[in-house]
């Protein structure tokens, strides 16, 4: 049920990107003007996670996700009913506020009810919803939007949120596992105390900074894969969309293999292997003599990313059990900030050097992060 909620939340993040041309045409504005709906959503969604963590620690993670899904069904439907760009932007702000807590609190809840030995496997399965949601959001924006119009996409997403809310509230009523009793020393002590507990931990600070660097390096370069394919090989935008979407296939491969990967390599081994896999994949794209190398490399980037990222996530769920949701939400916010910084920094070089040097820099630095994280895990 939580994976279904994560599916809807991640689909909401990505759906707006593909809808921009249709919204612009319908409202008689430029695509650049319409892009405000993507910007305000990203800012709201990312910043709201800083508040959602303490709320989940205070009122319960599972109930908070259920309420958030119910509210999302309303705010996302408001997006479909908006008659102006201003109204749509306001509705998107509301959707960002209500959807921000769903994924991080879902991960924190898994941390509450799953033993640490099994947690990475369970979190990997939970990731299935987000990965499929990302693929669906990008595809639905184009396919459903072309068939039925951009408003139908938001109606469909609102329906998903409503189904998730009903399922979660039912589970909350009948399943005692959704209301875990706090262990001694756990449980929210207030907004400031929760943040103080997280930031006082050197290990928590390291993981948050590592997440920021991971997002900056991986997503800062990945944002320009499509543009590079178009410039170097003159690929159609449809083919570019399929290539970029192959990232999710790598994620699904990881989910299917997560149990065996954890048993075979351990957390430190997964962090190193993930960093090396991402590096080799970016080098393959940077020096690719033919375009068909790119989709294979993008699948490998997705696989390597989740090897490293899911290992980071698993450790974040354990770093401060007394403020677990706050720690996970702070980590999630760091990912949004890191992605924004990475794309912005890379944009300063893209027009002068092209994308391949950006891919090479990422290939050099991501293994440093992976091996450094693995070394810290060994020390602990």
Sine and cosine of phi, psi and omega as CSV:
sin_phi,cos_phi,sin_psi,cos_psi,sin_omega,cos_omega
0.00,0.00,-0.63,0.78,0.04,-1.00
-0.93,0.38,-0.58,0.81,0.05,-1.00
-0.90,0.43,-0.59,0.81,0.07,-1.00
-0.89,0.45,-0.68,0.73,0.05,-1.00
-0.89,0.45,-0.66,0.75,0.05,-1.00
-0.90,0.44,-0.59,0.81,0.07,-1.00
-0.85,0.53,-0.77,0.64,-0.03,-1.00
-0.90,0.44,-0.65,0.76,-0.02,-1.00
-0.91,0.42,-0.69,0.72,-0.03,-1.00
-0.95,0.31,-0.57,0.82,0.07,-1.00
-0.88,0.47,-0.61,0.80,0.02,-1.00
-0.90,0.43,-0.59,0.81,0.01,-1.00
-0.89,0.46,-0.67,0.74,-0.17,-0.99
-1.00,-0.06,-0.37,0.93,-0.13,-0.99
-0.90,0.44,-0.60,0.80,-0.06,-1.00
-0.88,0.48,-0.53,0.85,-0.04,-1.00
-0.85,0.53,-0.73,0.68,-0.07,-1.00
-0.97,0.26,-0.32,0.95,-0.08,-1.00
-1.00,0.05,-0.17,0.99,-0.12,-0.99
-0.82,0.57,-0.73,0.68,0.00,-1.00
-0.87,0.49,-0.63,0.78,-0.02,-1.00
-0.94,0.35,-0.67,0.74,0.03,-1.00
-0.90,0.44,-0.67,0.74,0.00,-1.00
-0.88,0.48,-0.70,0.71,-0.01,-1.00
-0.91,0.41,-0.65,0.76,-0.05,-1.00
-0.92,0.38,-0.59,0.81,-0.07,-1.00
-0.99,-0.15,0.00,1.00,0.05,-1.00
0.93,0.37,0.63,0.78,0.00,-1.00
-0.78,-0.63,0.12,-0.99,0.03,-1.00
-0.99,0.14,0.33,-0.95,0.05,-1.00
-0.89,0.45,-0.62,0.78,0.03,-1.00
-0.87,0.49,-0.65,0.76,0.04,-1.00
-0.92,0.38,-0.66,0.75,-0.01,-1.00
-0.91,0.41,-0.40,0.92,-0.07,-1.00
-0.91,0.42,-0.15,0.99,0.06,-1.00
-0.85,0.52,-0.49,0.87,-0.02,-1.00
-0.93,0.36,-0.47,0.88,0.06,-1.00
-0.97,0.23,-0.67,0.74,-0.05,-1.00
-0.91,0.42,-0.75,0.66,-0.06,-1.00
-0.92,0.39,-0.54,0.84,0.02,-1.00
-0.93,0.37,-0.71,0.70,-0.03,-1.00
-0.88,0.47,-0.69,0.72,-0.01,-1.00
-0.90,0.43,-0.72,0.70,-0.02,-1.00
-0.91,0.41,-0.73,0.68,-0.04,-1.00
-0.88,0.48,-0.70,0.71,-0.03,-1.00
-0.93,0.36,-0.72,0.70,-0.06,-1.00
-0.95,0.31,-0.53,0.85,-0.03,-1.00
-0.92,0.40,-0.38,0.92,0.01,-1.00
-0.91,0.42,-0.41,0.91,0.03,-1.00
-0.92,0.40,-0.42,0.91,0.01,-1.00
-0.99,-0.11,-0.53,0.85,-0.12,-0.99
-0.92,0.40,-0.52,0.85,-0.01,-1.00
-0.87,0.50,-0.83,0.56,0.05,-1.00
-0.86,0.51,-0.55,0.83,0.05,-1.00
-0.89,0.45,-0.69,0.73,0.03,-1.00
-0.90,0.43,-0.63,0.77,0.05,-1.00
-0.91,0.41,-0.54,0.84,-0.07,-1.00
-0.99,0.16,-0.70,0.71,-0.15,-0.99
-0.96,-0.29,-0.05,1.00,-0.02,-1.00
0.97,-0.24,0.72,-0.69,-0.12,-0.99
-0.96,0.29,-0.75,0.66,-0.03,-1.00
-0.90,0.44,-0.75,0.67,0.05,-1.00
-0.87,0.49,-0.60,0.80,0.00,-1.00
-0.91,0.42,-0.64,0.76,0.05,-1.00
-0.90,0.43,-0.65,0.76,0.01,-1.00
-0.88,0.48,-0.72,0.70,0.03,-1.00
-0.90,0.44,-0.66,0.75,-0.01,-1.00
-0.88,0.47,-0.65,0.76,0.03,-1.00
-0.90,0.44,-0.66,0.76,0.03,-1.00
-0.88,0.47,-0.69,0.72,0.02,-1.00
-0.91,0.40,-0.60,0.80,0.02,-1.00
-0.89,0.45,-0.57,0.82,0.02,-1.00
-0.87,0.49,-0.49,0.87,0.02,-1.00
-0.99,0.13,-0.75,0.66,-0.07,-1.00
-0.92,0.38,-0.58,0.82,0.02,-1.00
-0.95,0.31,-0.60,0.80,0.09,-1.00
-0.89,0.45,-0.58,0.82,0.06,-1.00
-0.88,0.48,-0.53,0.85,0.08,-1.00
-0.88,0.47,-0.67,0.74,-0.01,-1.00
-0.91,0.40,-0.51,0.86,-0.08,-1.00
-1.00,-0.02,-0.09,1.00,-0.06,-1.00
-0.90,0.44,0.69,-0.72,-0.04,-1.00
-0.96,-0.28,-0.02,1.00,0.03,-1.00
-0.56,-0.83,0.28,-0.96,0.02,-1.00
-0.90,0.44,-0.61,0.79,0.02,-1.00
-0.89,0.46,-0.72,0.69,0.01,-1.00
-0.90,0.44,-0.63,0.78,0.00,-1.00
-0.92,0.40,-0.66,0.75,0.02,-1.00
-0.89,0.45,-0.66,0.75,0.03,-1.00
-0.90,0.43,-0.67,0.74,0.03,-1.00
-0.90,0.44,-0.60,0.80,0.03,-1.00
-0.92,0.39,-0.58,0.81,0.09,-1.00
-0.88,0.48,-0.71,0.71,0.04,-1.00
-0.87,0.49,-0.65,0.76,0.01,-1.00
-0.92,0.40,-0.62,0.79,0.05,-1.00
-0.90,0.44,-0.64,0.77,0.02,-1.00
-0.90,0.44,-0.67,0.74,-0.09,-1.00
-0.99,0.14,-0.44,0.90,-0.07,-1.00
-1.00,-0.01,-0.27,0.96,-0.17,-0.99
-0.86,0.51,-0.57,0.82,-0.13,-0.99
-1.00,0.10,-0.21,0.98,-0.22,-0.98
-0.89,0.45,-0.79,0.62,-0.07,-1.00
-0.95,0.32,-0.77,0.64,-0.02,-1.00
-0.90,0.43,-0.60,0.80,0.02,-1.00
-0.95,0.30,-0.50,0.86,0.11,-0.99
-0.89,0.46,-0.70,0.72,0.05,-1.00
-0.90,0.44,-0.67,0.74,0.00,-1.00
-0.90,0.44,-0.61,0.79,0.04,-1.00
-0.89,0.45,-0.66,0.75,0.07,-1.00
-0.85,0.53,-0.64,0.77,0.05,-1.00
-0.89,0.46,-0.55,0.83,0.00,-1.00
-0.93,0.36,-0.62,0.78,-0.22,-0.98
-0.94,-0.35,0.04,1.00,-0.05,-1.00
-0.84,-0.54,0.71,-0.70,0.04,-1.00
-0.89,0.46,0.48,-0.88,-0.07,-1.00
-0.88,0.48,-0.54,0.84,-0.03,-1.00
-0.90,0.44,-0.52,0.86,-0.02,-1.00
-0.98,-0.21,-0.07,1.00,-0.21,-0.98
-0.91,0.42,-0.66,0.76,-0.04,-1.00
-0.90,0.43,-0.61,0.79,0.05,-1.00
-0.90,0.44,-0.72,0.70,-0.04,-1.00
-0.93,0.37,-0.67,0.75,0.06,-1.00
-0.89,0.46,-0.58,0.81,0.06,-1.00
-0.88,0.48,-0.66,0.75,0.04,-1.00
-0.92,0.39,-0.62,0.78,0.03,-1.00
-0.88,0.48,-0.55,0.83,0.00,-1.00
-0.89,0.46,-0.36,0.93,-0.02,-1.00
-0.80,0.59,-0.69,0.72,-0.01,-1.00
-0.87,0.49,-0.70,0.72,-0.02,-1.00
-0.91,0.40,-0.68,0.73,-0.04,-1.00
-0.90,0.43,-0.74,0.67,0.01,-1.00
-0.91,0.41,-0.59,0.81,0.05,-1.00
-0.88,0.47,-0.65,0.76,0.04,-1.00
-0.89,0.46,-0.72,0.70,0.03,-1.00
-0.90,0.44,-0.69,0.72,-0.03,-1.00
-0.90,0.43,-0.68,0.73,-0.03,-1.00
-0.86,0.51,-0.69,0.72,0.02,-1.00
-0.92,0.38,-0.66,0.75,-0.03,-1.00
-0.95,0.30,-0.68,0.73,-0.05,-1.00
-0.89,0.45,-0.60,0.80,0.02,-1.00
-0.85,0.53,-0.57,0.82,0.00,-1.00
-1.00,0.02,-0.78,0.62,-0.14,-0.99
-0.96,0.29,-0.83,0.55,0.00,-1.00
-0.90,0.44,-0.63,0.77,0.02,-1.00
-0.87,0.49,-0.66,0.75,0.01,-1.00
-0.92,0.38,-0.62,0.78,-0.04,-1.00
-0.97,0.24,-0.74,0.67,-0.19,-0.98
-0.87,-0.49,-0.09,1.00,-0.02,-1.00
0.99,-0.16,0.34,-0.94,-0.10,-0.99
-0.92,0.39,-0.48,0.88,-0.01,-1.00
-0.91,0.41,-0.55,0.84,-0.01,-1.00
-0.90,0.44,-0.51,0.86,0.02,-1.00
-0.89,0.45,-0.70,0.71,0.01,-1.00
-0.93,0.36,-0.58,0.82,0.07,-1.00
-0.89,0.46,-0.69,0.73,0.00,-1.00
-0.90,0.45,-0.68,0.73,0.02,-1.00
-0.91,0.41,-0.63,0.78,0.06,-1.00
-0.88,0.48,-0.61,0.79,0.04,-1.00
-0.90,0.43,-0.67,0.74,0.04,-1.00
-0.87,0.49,-0.69,0.73,0.02,-1.00
-0.89,0.45,-0.64,0.76,0.00,-1.00
-0.90,0.43,-0.67,0.74,0.04,-1.00
-0.89,0.46,-0.69,0.72,0.02,-1.00
-0.88,0.47,-0.67,0.74,-0.01,-1.00
-0.89,0.46,-0.73,0.69,0.01,-1.00
-0.87,0.50,-0.71,0.71,-0.02,-1.00
-0.90,0.43,-0.66,0.75,-0.02,-1.00
-0.93,0.36,-0.67,0.74,0.03,-1.00
-0.90,0.43,-0.61,0.79,0.07,-1.00
-0.90,0.44,-0.71,0.71,0.01,-1.00
-0.89,0.46,-0.61,0.79,0.02,-1.00
-0.89,0.46,-0.54,0.84,-0.04,-1.00
-0.98,0.20,-0.54,0.84,-0.15,-0.99
-0.94,-0.33,-0.25,0.97,-0.12,-0.99
-0.91,-0.41,0.95,-0.32,-0.01,-1.00
-0.88,0.47,-0.38,0.93,0.01,-1.00
-0.88,0.48,-0.44,0.90,-0.02,-1.00
-0.97,0.26,-0.13,0.99,0.02,-1.00
-0.81,-0.58,0.89,0.45,-0.08,-1.00
-0.91,0.42,0.66,-0.75,0.08,-1.00
-0.96,0.27,0.73,-0.69,-0.01,-1.00
-0.91,0.42,0.63,-0.78,0.09,-1.00
-0.96,0.30,0.34,-0.94,0.04,-1.00
-0.82,0.58,0.75,-0.66,0.00,-1.00
1.00,0.04,-0.13,0.99,0.01,-1.00
-0.98,-0.20,0.23,-0.97,0.00,-1.00
0.93,-0.37,0.56,-0.83,-0.08,-1.00
-0.90,0.44,0.64,-0.77,0.06,-1.00
-0.90,-0.44,0.16,0.99,-0.01,-1.00
0.85,-0.52,0.36,-0.93,-0.10,-1.00
-0.84,0.55,-0.81,0.59,-0.06,-1.00
-0.92,0.40,-0.68,0.73,-0.01,-1.00
-0.90,0.44,-0.62,0.79,0.02,-1.00
-0.90,0.43,-0.72,0.70,0.02,-1.00
-0.91,0.41,-0.61,0.80,0.03,-1.00
-0.89,0.45,-0.65,0.76,0.00,-1.00
-0.89,0.45,-0.66,0.75,-0.01,-1.00
-0.94,0.35,-0.77,0.64,-0.11,-0.99
-0.96,0.29,-0.28,0.96,0.06,-1.00
-0.97,0.22,-0.27,0.96,-0.03,-1.00
-1.00,0.03,0.88,-0.48,0.05,-1.00
-0.86,0.51,-0.61,0.80,0.02,-1.00
-0.91,0.41,-0.64,0.77,0.05,-1.00
-0.90,0.44,-0.69,0.73,0.01,-1.00
-0.89,0.46,-0.65,0.76,0.03,-1.00
-0.88,0.47,-0.73,0.69,-0.04,-1.00
-0.90,0.44,-0.63,0.77,0.00,-1.00
-0.92,0.40,-0.70,0.72,0.04,-1.00
-0.91,0.41,-0.63,0.78,0.04,-1.00
-0.88,0.47,-0.66,0.75,0.05,-1.00
-0.89,0.45,-0.66,0.75,0.05,-1.00
-0.88,0.48,-0.71,0.70,0.00,-1.00
-0.91,0.40,-0.64,0.77,0.03,-1.00
-0.86,0.51,-0.76,0.65,0.00,-1.00
-0.90,0.44,-0.64,0.77,-0.02,-1.00
-0.89,0.46,-0.70,0.72,-0.07,-1.00
-0.98,0.22,-0.71,0.71,-0.08,-1.00
-0.97,0.26,-0.79,0.61,-0.08,-1.00
-0.98,0.20,-0.50,0.87,0.04,-1.00
-0.87,0.50,-0.60,0.80,0.05,-1.00
-0.99,0.13,-0.64,0.77,-0.10,-1.00
-0.90,0.44,-0.48,0.88,-0.02,-1.00
-0.86,0.51,-0.34,0.94,-0.09,-1.00
-0.94,-0.35,0.15,0.99,0.04,-1.00
-0.89,0.46,-0.73,0.69,-0.01,-1.00
-0.88,0.47,-0.72,0.69,0.01,-1.00
-0.88,0.48,-0.63,0.77,0.00,-1.00
-0.91,0.42,-0.67,0.74,0.02,-1.00
-0.90,0.44,-0.62,0.79,0.00,-1.00
-0.93,0.37,-0.68,0.73,-0.05,-1.00
-0.95,0.32,-0.67,0.74,-0.08,-1.00
-0.99,0.14,-0.57,0.82,-0.13,-0.99
-0.85,-0.53,0.03,1.00,0.04,-1.00
0.82,0.58,0.65,0.76,0.01,-1.00
-0.96,0.27,0.47,-0.89,0.07,-1.00
-0.94,0.33,0.38,-0.93,0.00,-1.00
-0.93,0.37,-0.47,0.88,0.07,-1.00
-0.90,0.44,-0.72,0.69,0.02,-1.00
-0.92,0.40,-0.61,0.80,0.05,-1.00
-0.88,0.47,-0.67,0.74,0.03,-1.00
-0.87,0.50,-0.65,0.76,0.03,-1.00
-0.92,0.40,-0.63,0.78,0.01,-1.00
-0.90,0.44,-0.76,0.65,-0.02,-1.00
-0.90,0.44,-0.62,0.79,0.01,-1.00
-0.92,0.40,-0.29,0.96,0.02,-1.00
-0.90,0.43,-0.28,0.96,0.08,-1.00
-0.82,0.58,-0.67,0.74,-0.01,-1.00
-0.91,0.42,-0.51,0.86,0.04,-1.00
-0.90,0.44,-0.65,0.76,0.07,-1.00
-0.87,0.50,-0.63,0.77,0.04,-1.00
-0.90,0.44,-0.65,0.76,0.01,-1.00
-0.93,0.37,-0.56,0.83,0.09,-1.00
-0.88,0.47,-0.68,0.74,0.04,-1.00
-0.87,0.49,-0.72,0.69,-0.01,-1.00
-0.85,0.52,-0.66,0.76,0.00,-1.00
-0.93,0.36,-0.42,0.91,-0.07,-1.00
-0.95,-0.32,0.01,1.00,-0.22,-0.98
-0.84,0.54,-0.67,0.74,-0.04,-1.00
-0.87,0.49,-0.73,0.68,-0.03,-1.00
-0.93,0.36,-0.59,0.80,0.01,-1.00
-0.91,0.43,-0.69,0.72,0.00,-1.00
-0.90,0.43,-0.68,0.73,0.01,-1.00
-0.92,0.40,-0.60,0.80,-0.08,-1.00
-0.98,0.20,-0.69,0.72,-0.15,-0.99
-0.95,-0.33,-0.36,0.93,-0.11,-0.99
0.95,0.31,0.13,-0.99,-0.07,-1.00
-0.91,0.41,-0.70,0.71,-0.01,-1.00
-0.89,0.45,-0.67,0.74,0.02,-1.00
-0.90,0.43,-0.62,0.78,0.04,-1.00
-0.90,0.43,-0.64,0.77,0.02,-1.00
-0.89,0.45,-0.69,0.72,0.02,-1.00
-0.92,0.39,-0.72,0.69,-0.03,-1.00
-0.90,0.45,-0.64,0.77,0.03,-1.00
-0.88,0.47,-0.71,0.71,0.01,-1.00
-0.88,0.47,-0.69,0.73,0.00,-1.00
-0.92,0.39,-0.65,0.76,0.01,-1.00
-0.88,0.47,-0.69,0.72,0.04,-1.00
-0.89,0.46,-0.69,0.72,-0.03,-1.00
-0.88,0.48,-0.76,0.65,-0.01,-1.00
-0.89,0.46,-0.58,0.81,-0.01,-1.00
-0.93,0.36,-0.68,0.73,0.03,-1.00
-0.92,0.40,-0.59,0.80,0.07,-1.00
-0.91,0.42,-0.62,0.78,0.03,-1.00
-0.88,0.47,-0.65,0.76,0.03,-1.00
-0.94,0.35,-0.68,0.74,-0.05,-1.00
-0.87,0.49,-0.61,0.79,-0.08,-1.00
-0.94,-0.33,0.27,0.96,-0.07,-1.00
-0.90,0.43,0.83,-0.56,0.05,-1.00
-0.99,0.11,-0.31,0.95,0.01,-1.00
-0.72,-0.70,0.44,-0.90,-0.14,-0.99
-0.94,0.35,-0.50,0.87,-0.14,-0.99
-0.95,0.32,-0.11,0.99,0.13,-0.99
-0.94,0.34,-0.51,0.86,-0.10,-1.00
-0.86,0.51,-0.77,0.64,-0.03,-1.00
-0.89,0.46,-0.57,0.82,0.05,-1.00
-0.91,0.42,-0.69,0.72,0.00,-1.00
-0.91,0.41,-0.60,0.80,-0.01,-1.00
-0.92,0.39,-0.64,0.77,0.10,-1.00
-0.85,0.53,-0.69,0.73,0.00,-1.00
-0.92,0.39,-0.59,0.81,0.07,-1.00
-0.88,0.48,-0.69,0.72,0.03,-1.00
-0.88,0.48,-0.68,0.73,0.03,-1.00
-0.89,0.45,-0.74,0.67,-0.01,-1.00
-0.91,0.42,-0.61,0.79,0.00,-1.00
-0.87,0.49,-0.74,0.68,-0.05,-1.00
-0.95,0.30,-0.45,0.89,0.15,-0.99
-0.86,0.51,-0.74,0.67,-0.01,-1.00
-0.97,0.24,-0.73,0.69,-0.13,-0.99
-0.92,0.38,-0.70,0.71,-0.03,-1.00
-0.92,0.39,-0.50,0.86,0.08,-1.00
-0.93,0.37,-0.67,0.74,0.10,-1.00
-0.87,0.49,-0.74,0.67,-0.02,-1.00
-0.84,0.54,-0.70,0.71,-0.04,-1.00
-0.86,0.50,-0.67,0.74,0.01,-1.00
-0.93,0.36,-0.55,0.83,0.03,-1.00
-0.90,0.44,-0.57,0.82,-0.03,-1.00
-0.93,0.36,-0.21,0.98,-0.06,-1.00
-0.93,-0.37,-0.18,0.98,-0.23,-0.97
-0.92,0.39,-0.63,0.77,0.05,-1.00
-0.67,-0.74,0.99,0.11,-0.04,-1.00
-0.84,0.55,-0.48,0.88,-0.01,-1.00
-0.95,0.30,-0.25,0.97,0.05,-1.00
-0.58,-0.81,0.80,0.60,-0.14,-0.99
-0.89,0.45,-0.73,0.69,-0.03,-1.00
-0.90,0.43,-0.60,0.80,0.03,-1.00
-0.89,0.45,-0.67,0.74,0.01,-1.00
-0.90,0.44,-0.71,0.70,-0.02,-1.00
-0.92,0.39,-0.65,0.76,0.01,-1.00
-0.91,0.41,-0.64,0.77,0.03,-1.00
-0.91,0.42,-0.63,0.78,0.07,-1.00
-0.89,0.46,-0.70,0.71,0.01,-1.00
-0.89,0.45,-0.65,0.76,0.04,-1.00
-0.90,0.45,-0.61,0.79,0.03,-1.00
-0.88,0.47,-0.56,0.83,0.03,-1.00
-0.90,0.44,-0.68,0.73,0.02,-1.00
-0.90,0.43,-0.69,0.72,0.01,-1.00
-0.90,0.44,-0.70,0.72,0.00,-1.00
-0.89,0.46,-0.66,0.75,0.02,-1.00
-0.89,0.46,-0.68,0.74,0.01,-1.00
-0.89,0.45,-0.70,0.71,0.01,-1.00
-0.90,0.44,-0.71,0.71,-0.04,-1.00
-0.88,0.48,-0.71,0.70,0.01,-1.00
-0.91,0.42,-0.65,0.76,-0.01,-1.00
-0.91,0.40,-0.70,0.71,0.00,-1.00
-0.90,0.43,-0.69,0.72,0.00,-1.00
-0.90,0.44,-0.52,0.86,0.00,-1.00
-0.90,0.44,-0.42,0.91,0.02,-1.00
-0.94,0.33,-0.39,0.92,-0.05,-1.00
-0.97,-0.26,-0.38,0.93,-0.18,-0.98
-0.86,0.51,-0.65,0.76,-0.04,-1.00
-0.96,0.28,-0.44,0.90,-0.04,-1.00
-1.00,0.02,-0.67,0.74,-0.14,-0.99
-0.93,-0.38,-0.23,0.97,-0.15,-0.99
0.99,0.15,0.03,-1.00,-0.09,-1.00
-0.98,0.18,-0.54,0.84,-0.07,-1.00
-0.80,0.60,-0.68,0.73,0.05,-1.00
-0.88,0.48,-0.53,0.85,0.05,-1.00
-0.91,0.41,-0.67,0.74,0.04,-1.00
-0.89,0.46,-0.63,0.78,-0.02,-1.00
-0.92,0.39,-0.67,0.74,0.03,-1.00
-0.87,0.49,-0.70,0.71,0.04,-1.00
-0.88,0.47,-0.66,0.75,0.00,-1.00
-0.89,0.46,-0.52,0.85,0.00,-1.00
-0.98,0.21,-0.56,0.83,-0.15,-0.99
-1.00,-0.07,-0.53,0.85,-0.03,-1.00
-0.87,0.49,-0.67,0.74,0.06,-1.00
-0.88,0.47,-0.53,0.85,0.06,-1.00
-0.87,0.49,-0.69,0.72,0.05,-1.00
-0.90,0.44,-0.73,0.69,-0.03,-1.00
-0.88,0.47,-0.71,0.70,-0.01,-1.00
-0.95,0.32,-0.58,0.82,0.06,-1.00
-0.91,0.42,-0.67,0.74,0.05,-1.00
-0.90,0.44,-0.67,0.74,0.02,-1.00
-0.88,0.47,-0.63,0.78,0.02,-1.00
-0.90,0.43,-0.64,0.77,0.04,-1.00
-0.91,0.42,-0.62,0.78,0.05,-1.00
-0.89,0.46,-0.67,0.74,0.02,-1.00
-0.88,0.47,-0.66,0.75,0.00,-1.00
-0.90,0.44,-0.52,0.85,-0.02,-1.00
-1.00,0.09,0.00,0.00,0.00,0.00
